[in-house]
Amino acid sequence: MPKMKTHSGTAKRVRITGKGKLRRQQAGLRHKLEKKSSVVTRRLSGTEEVAKPDVRRLNRLLGR
């Protein structure tokens, strides 16, 4: 059986923490920022843990 390849698109979007959890960037911070309040843009900055139903699928895409 050949080696399983990492899905490079997923690898660019998801980071693995030291404890093995998955972190992702939050959506909605790319454009139309003038309309969004400072509170919203601050809330969207930084990373967020991946939702529980998606973890299994993303781990498989990452070759884990």
Jmol script that loads the backbone (N, CA, C; Angstrom):
load data "model"
ATOM      1  N   MET A   1       0.839  -1.186   0.000  1.00  0.00           N
ATOM      2  CA  MET A   1       0.000   0.000   0.000  1.00  0.00           C
ATOM      3  C   MET A   1       0.892   1.260   0.000  1.00  0.00           C
ATOM      4  N   PRO A   2       0.592   2.239  -0.872  1.00  0.00           N
ATOM      5  CA  PRO A   2       1.436   3.442  -0.917  1.00  0.00           C
ATOM      6  C   PRO A   2       1.219   4.332   0.295  1.00  0.00           C
ATOM      7  N   LYS A   3       2.181   5.216   0.503  1.00  0.00           N
ATOM      8  CA  LYS A   3       2.056   6.169   1.596  1.00  0.00           C
ATOM      9  C   LYS A   3       0.870   7.086   1.335  1.00  0.00           C
ATOM     10  N   MET A   4       0.236   7.517   2.436  1.00  0.00           N
ATOM     11  CA  MET A   4      -0.883   8.443   2.307  1.00  0.00           C
ATOM     12  C   MET A   4      -0.338   9.859   2.215  1.00  0.00           C
ATOM     13  N   LYS A   5      -0.834  10.642   1.266  1.00  0.00           N
ATOM     14  CA  LYS A   5      -0.345  12.001   1.085  1.00  0.00           C
ATOM     15  C   LYS A   5      -1.173  12.987   1.896  1.00  0.00           C
ATOM     16  N   THR A   6      -0.489  13.989   2.439  1.00  0.00           N
ATOM     17  CA  THR A   6      -1.155  15.070   3.154  1.00  0.00           C
ATOM     18  C   THR A   6      -1.890  15.939   2.145  1.00  0.00           C
ATOM     19  N   HIS A   7      -3.099  16.346   2.467  1.00  0.00           N
ATOM     20  CA  HIS A   7      -3.857  17.274   1.616  1.00  0.00           C
ATOM     21  C   HIS A   7      -3.265  18.661   1.832  1.00  0.00           C
ATOM     22  N   SER A   8      -2.547  19.183   0.828  1.00  0.00           N
ATOM     23  CA  SER A   8      -1.785  20.416   1.023  1.00  0.00           C
ATOM     24  C   SER A   8      -2.679  21.625   1.287  1.00  0.00           C
ATOM     25  N   GLY A   9      -3.883  21.655   0.731  1.00  0.00           N
ATOM     26  CA  GLY A   9      -4.808  22.749   0.993  1.00  0.00           C
ATOM     27  C   GLY A   9      -5.216  22.808   2.452  1.00  0.00           C
ATOM     28  N   THR A  10      -5.439  21.645   3.044  1.00  0.00           N
ATOM     29  CA  THR A  10      -5.793  21.579   4.461  1.00  0.00           C
ATOM     30  C   THR A  10      -4.591  21.927   5.328  1.00  0.00           C
ATOM     31  N   ALA A  11      -3.424  21.455   4.928  1.00  0.00           N
ATOM     32  CA  ALA A  11      -2.206  21.712   5.705  1.00  0.00           C
ATOM     33  C   ALA A  11      -1.910  23.203   5.808  1.00  0.00           C
ATOM     34  N   LYS A  12      -2.262  23.976   4.776  1.00  0.00           N
ATOM     35  CA  LYS A  12      -2.029  25.413   4.797  1.00  0.00           C
ATOM     36  C   LYS A  12      -3.013  26.137   5.707  1.00  0.00           C
ATOM     37  N   ARG A  13      -4.165  25.541   5.949  1.00  0.00           N
ATOM     38  CA  ARG A  13      -5.234  26.215   6.692  1.00  0.00           C
ATOM     39  C   ARG A  13      -5.348  25.803   8.149  1.00  0.00           C
ATOM     40  N   VAL A  14      -4.794  24.658   8.509  1.00  0.00           N
ATOM     41  CA  VAL A  14      -4.979  24.112   9.856  1.00  0.00           C
ATOM     42  C   VAL A  14      -3.630  23.876  10.501  1.00  0.00           C
ATOM     43  N   ARG A  15      -3.501  24.259  11.773  1.00  0.00           N
ATOM     44  CA  ARG A  15      -2.278  24.022  12.535  1.00  0.00           C
ATOM     45  C   ARG A  15      -2.579  23.035  13.664  1.00  0.00           C
ATOM     46  N   ILE A  16      -1.580  22.223  13.988  1.00  0.00           N
ATOM     47  CA  ILE A  16      -1.727  21.246  15.068  1.00  0.00           C
ATOM     48  C   ILE A  16      -0.991  21.790  16.300  1.00  0.00           C
ATOM     49  N   THR A  17      -1.684  21.789  17.436  1.00  0.00           N
ATOM     50  CA  THR A  17      -1.085  22.287  18.672  1.00  0.00           C
ATOM     51  C   THR A  17      -0.189  21.210  19.283  1.00  0.00           C
ATOM     52  N   GLY A  18       0.497  21.568  20.335  1.00  0.00           N
ATOM     53  CA  GLY A  18       1.364  20.620  21.026  1.00  0.00           C
ATOM     54  C   GLY A  18       0.607  19.429  21.589  1.00  0.00           C
ATOM     55  N   LYS A  19      -0.629  19.663  21.992  1.00  0.00           N
ATOM     56  CA  LYS A  19      -1.452  18.580  22.542  1.00  0.00           C
ATOM     57  C   LYS A  19      -2.200  17.808  21.465  1.00  0.00           C
ATOM     58  N   GLY A  20      -2.033  18.228  20.216  1.00  0.00           N
ATOM     59  CA  GLY A  20      -2.661  17.489  19.112  1.00  0.00           C
ATOM     60  C   GLY A  20      -4.002  18.022  18.680  1.00  0.00           C
ATOM     61  N   LYS A  21      -4.412  19.169  19.216  1.00  0.00           N
ATOM     62  CA  LYS A  21      -5.684  19.765  18.798  1.00  0.00           C
ATOM     63  C   LYS A  21      -5.487  20.531  17.496  1.00  0.00           C
ATOM     64  N   LEU A  22      -6.566  20.766  16.783  1.00  0.00           N
ATOM     65  CA  LEU A  22      -6.499  21.478  15.513  1.00  0.00           C
ATOM     66  C   LEU A  22      -6.995  22.905  15.691  1.00  0.00           C
ATOM     67  N   ARG A  23      -6.238  23.872  15.154  1.00  0.00           N
ATOM     68  CA  ARG A  23      -6.606  25.285  15.216  1.00  0.00           C
ATOM     69  C   ARG A  23      -6.757  25.815  13.805  1.00  0.00           C
ATOM     70  N   ARG A  24      -7.726  26.723  13.615  1.00  0.00           N
ATOM     71  CA  ARG A  24      -7.946  27.314  12.305  1.00  0.00           C
ATOM     72  C   ARG A  24      -8.201  28.800  12.447  1.00  0.00           C
ATOM     73  N   GLN A  25      -7.995  29.537  11.354  1.00  0.00           N
ATOM     74  CA  GLN A  25      -8.288  30.968  11.316  1.00  0.00           C
ATOM     75  C   GLN A  25      -9.798  31.147  11.184  1.00  0.00           C
ATOM     76  N   GLN A  26     -10.347  32.168  11.804  1.00  0.00           N
ATOM     77  CA  GLN A  26     -11.782  32.426  11.692  1.00  0.00           C
ATOM     78  C   GLN A  26     -12.102  33.127  10.370  1.00  0.00           C
ATOM     79  N   ALA A  27     -13.276  32.849   9.841  1.00  0.00           N
ATOM     80  CA  ALA A  27     -13.697  33.435   8.567  1.00  0.00           C
ATOM     81  C   ALA A  27     -14.237  34.844   8.776  1.00  0.00           C
ATOM     82  N   GLY A  28     -14.228  35.628   7.696  1.00  0.00           N
ATOM     83  CA  GLY A  28     -14.872  36.941   7.727  1.00  0.00           C
ATOM     84  C   GLY A  28     -13.953  38.115   7.962  1.00  0.00           C
ATOM     85  N   LEU A  29     -12.635  37.928   7.810  1.00  0.00           N
ATOM     86  CA  LEU A  29     -11.707  39.022   8.103  1.00  0.00           C
ATOM     87  C   LEU A  29     -10.870  39.383   6.873  1.00  0.00           C
ATOM     88  N   ARG A  30     -11.378  39.107   5.679  1.00  0.00           N
ATOM     89  CA  ARG A  30     -10.615  39.338   4.452  1.00  0.00           C
ATOM     90  C   ARG A  30     -11.016  40.620   3.721  1.00  0.00           C
ATOM     91  N   HIS A  31     -12.300  40.902   3.691  1.00  0.00           N
ATOM     92  CA  HIS A  31     -12.732  42.098   2.957  1.00  0.00           C
ATOM     93  C   HIS A  31     -13.965  42.708   3.611  1.00  0.00           C
ATOM     94  N   LYS A  32     -14.355  43.885   3.114  1.00  0.00           N
ATOM     95  CA  LYS A  32     -15.474  44.664   3.674  1.00  0.00           C
ATOM     96  C   LYS A  32     -15.253  44.975   5.146  1.00  0.00           C
ATOM     97  N   LEU A  33     -14.025  45.322   5.489  1.00  0.00           N
ATOM     98  CA  LEU A  33     -13.696  45.588   6.893  1.00  0.00           C
ATOM     99  C   LEU A  33     -14.174  46.960   7.354  1.00  0.00           C
ATOM    100  N   GLU A  34     -14.401  47.878   6.410  1.00  0.00           N
ATOM    101  CA  GLU A  34     -14.888  49.212   6.795  1.00  0.00           C
ATOM    102  C   GLU A  34     -16.280  49.140   7.420  1.00  0.00           C
ATOM    103  N   LYS A  35     -17.086  48.191   6.948  1.00  0.00           N
ATOM    104  CA  LYS A  35     -18.451  48.062   7.465  1.00  0.00           C
ATOM    105  C   LYS A  35     -18.489  47.393   8.840  1.00  0.00           C
ATOM    106  N   LYS A  36     -17.501  46.563   9.103  1.00  0.00           N
ATOM    107  CA  LYS A  36     -17.505  45.814  10.355  1.00  0.00           C
ATOM    108  C   LYS A  36     -16.960  46.680  11.487  1.00  0.00           C
ATOM    109  N   SER A  37     -17.569  46.513  12.659  1.00  0.00           N
ATOM    110  CA  SER A  37     -17.133  47.293  13.811  1.00  0.00           C
ATOM    111  C   SER A  37     -15.802  46.754  14.328  1.00  0.00           C
ATOM    112  N   SER A  38     -15.107  47.586  15.093  1.00  0.00           N
ATOM    113  CA  SER A  38     -13.822  47.193  15.665  1.00  0.00           C
ATOM    114  C   SER A  38     -13.986  45.989  16.584  1.00  0.00           C
ATOM    115  N   VAL A  39     -15.122  45.914  17.250  1.00  0.00           N
ATOM    116  CA  VAL A  39     -15.399  44.793  18.155  1.00  0.00           C
ATOM    117  C   VAL A  39     -15.413  43.488  17.365  1.00  0.00           C
ATOM    118  N   VAL A  40     -16.063  43.527  16.205  1.00  0.00           N
ATOM    119  CA  VAL A  40     -16.171  42.326  15.373  1.00  0.00           C
ATOM    120  C   VAL A  40     -14.810  41.916  14.829  1.00  0.00           C
ATOM    121  N   THR A  41     -14.051  42.891  14.314  1.00  0.00           N
ATOM    122  CA  THR A  41     -12.744  42.541  13.744  1.00  0.00           C
ATOM    123  C   THR A  41     -11.792  42.004  14.810  1.00  0.00           C
ATOM    124  N   ARG A  42     -11.871  42.538  16.026  1.00  0.00           N
ATOM    125  CA  ARG A  42     -11.043  41.999  17.109  1.00  0.00           C
ATOM    126  C   ARG A  42     -11.473  40.581  17.472  1.00  0.00           C
ATOM    127  N   ARG A  43     -12.772  40.340  17.482  1.00  0.00           N
ATOM    128  CA  ARG A  43     -13.270  39.006  17.820  1.00  0.00           C
ATOM    129  C   ARG A  43     -12.842  37.971  16.784  1.00  0.00           C
ATOM    130  N   LEU A  44     -12.796  38.398  15.506  1.00  0.00           N
ATOM    131  CA  LEU A  44     -12.448  37.470  14.427  1.00  0.00           C
ATOM    132  C   LEU A  44     -10.949  37.224  14.313  1.00  0.00           C
ATOM    133  N   SER A  45     -10.130  38.089  14.911  1.00  0.00           N
ATOM    134  CA  SER A  45      -8.681  37.897  14.816  1.00  0.00           C
ATOM    135  C   SER A  45      -8.281  36.705  15.683  1.00  0.00           C
ATOM    136  N   GLY A  46      -7.155  36.130  15.360  1.00  0.00           N
ATOM    137  CA  GLY A  46      -6.676  34.979  16.119  1.00  0.00           C
ATOM    138  C   GLY A  46      -7.289  33.687  15.628  1.00  0.00           C
ATOM    139  N   THR A  47      -6.895  32.597  16.250  1.00  0.00           N
ATOM    140  CA  THR A  47      -7.346  31.276  15.812  1.00  0.00           C
ATOM    141  C   THR A  47      -8.424  30.725  16.724  1.00  0.00           C
ATOM    142  N   GLU A  48      -9.062  29.679  16.227  1.00  0.00           N
ATOM    143  CA  GLU A  48     -10.160  29.037  16.934  1.00  0.00           C
ATOM    144  C   GLU A  48      -9.981  27.535  16.801  1.00  0.00           C
ATOM    145  N   GLU A  49     -10.426  26.787  17.790  1.00  0.00           N
ATOM    146  CA  GLU A  49     -10.344  25.332  17.699  1.00  0.00           C
ATOM    147  C   GLU A  49     -11.354  24.825  16.673  1.00  0.00           C
ATOM    148  N   VAL A  50     -10.960  23.804  15.936  1.00  0.00           N
ATOM    149  CA  VAL A  50     -11.827  23.229  14.913  1.00  0.00           C
ATOM    150  C   VAL A  50     -13.014  22.548  15.587  1.00  0.00           C
ATOM    151  N   ALA A  51     -14.199  22.648  14.967  1.00  0.00           N
ATOM    152  CA  ALA A  51     -15.417  22.053  15.514  1.00  0.00           C
ATOM    153  C   ALA A  51     -15.265  20.530  15.625  1.00  0.00           C
ATOM    154  N   LYS A  52     -15.848  19.969  16.666  1.00  0.00           N
ATOM    155  CA  LYS A  52     -15.700  18.545  16.950  1.00  0.00           C
ATOM    156  C   LYS A  52     -16.104  17.625  15.783  1.00  0.00           C
ATOM    157  N   PRO A  53     -17.228  17.900  15.085  1.00  0.00           N
ATOM    158  CA  PRO A  53     -17.595  17.008  13.974  1.00  0.00           C
ATOM    159  C   PRO A  53     -16.594  17.011  12.819  1.00  0.00           C
ATOM    160  N   ASP A  54     -15.783  18.059  12.693  1.00  0.00           N
ATOM    161  CA  ASP A  54     -14.829  18.168  11.585  1.00  0.00           C
ATOM    162  C   ASP A  54     -13.466  17.568  11.890  1.00  0.00           C
ATOM    163  N   VAL A  55     -13.176  17.295  13.147  1.00  0.00           N
ATOM    164  CA  VAL A  55     -11.833  16.878  13.554  1.00  0.00           C
ATOM    165  C   VAL A  55     -11.423  15.575  12.867  1.00  0.00           C
ATOM    166  N   ARG A  56     -12.298  14.592  12.842  1.00  0.00           N
ATOM    167  CA  ARG A  56     -11.956  13.285  12.256  1.00  0.00           C
ATOM    168  C   ARG A  56     -11.618  13.424  10.777  1.00  0.00           C
ATOM    169  N   ARG A  57     -12.435  14.196  10.055  1.00  0.00           N
ATOM    170  CA  ARG A  57     -12.230  14.396   8.621  1.00  0.00           C
ATOM    171  C   ARG A  57     -10.920  15.140   8.346  1.00  0.00           C
ATOM    172  N   LEU A  58     -10.645  16.177   9.128  1.00  0.00           N
ATOM    173  CA  LEU A  58      -9.423  16.954   8.924  1.00  0.00           C
ATOM    174  C   LEU A  58      -8.172  16.150   9.295  1.00  0.00           C
ATOM    175  N   ASN A  59      -8.252  15.338  10.329  1.00  0.00           N
ATOM    176  CA  ASN A  59      -7.123  14.485  10.677  1.00  0.00           C
ATOM    177  C   ASN A  59      -6.802  13.522   9.554  1.00  0.00           C
ATOM    178  N   ARG A  60      -7.824  13.012   8.912  1.00  0.00           N
ATOM    179  CA  ARG A  60      -7.634  12.098   7.785  1.00  0.00           C
ATOM    180  C   ARG A  60      -6.983  12.842   6.605  1.00  0.00           C
ATOM    181  N   LEU A  61      -7.433  14.078   6.343  1.00  0.00           N
ATOM    182  CA  LEU A  61      -6.845  14.858   5.263  1.00  0.00           C
ATOM    183  C   LEU A  61      -5.383  15.207   5.551  1.00  0.00           C
ATOM    184  N   LEU A  62      -5.057  15.349   6.838  1.00  0.00           N
ATOM    185  CA  LEU A  62      -3.685  15.682   7.225  1.00  0.00           C
ATOM    186  C   LEU A  62      -2.791  14.447   7.339  1.00  0.00           C
ATOM    187  N   GLY A  63      -3.359  13.276   7.079  1.00  0.00           N
ATOM    188  CA  GLY A  63      -2.588  12.053   7.125  1.00  0.00           C
ATOM    189  C   GLY A  63      -2.278  11.577   8.522  1.00  0.00           C
ATOM    190  N   ARG A  64      -3.190  11.852   9.446  1.00  0.00           N
ATOM    191  CA  ARG A  64      -3.009  11.451  10.849  1.00  0.00           C
ATOM    192  C   ARG A  64      -4.004  10.380  11.223  1.00  0.00           C
TER     193      ARG A  64
END
end "model"
wireframe off; spacefill off
backbone 0.3
color backbone group
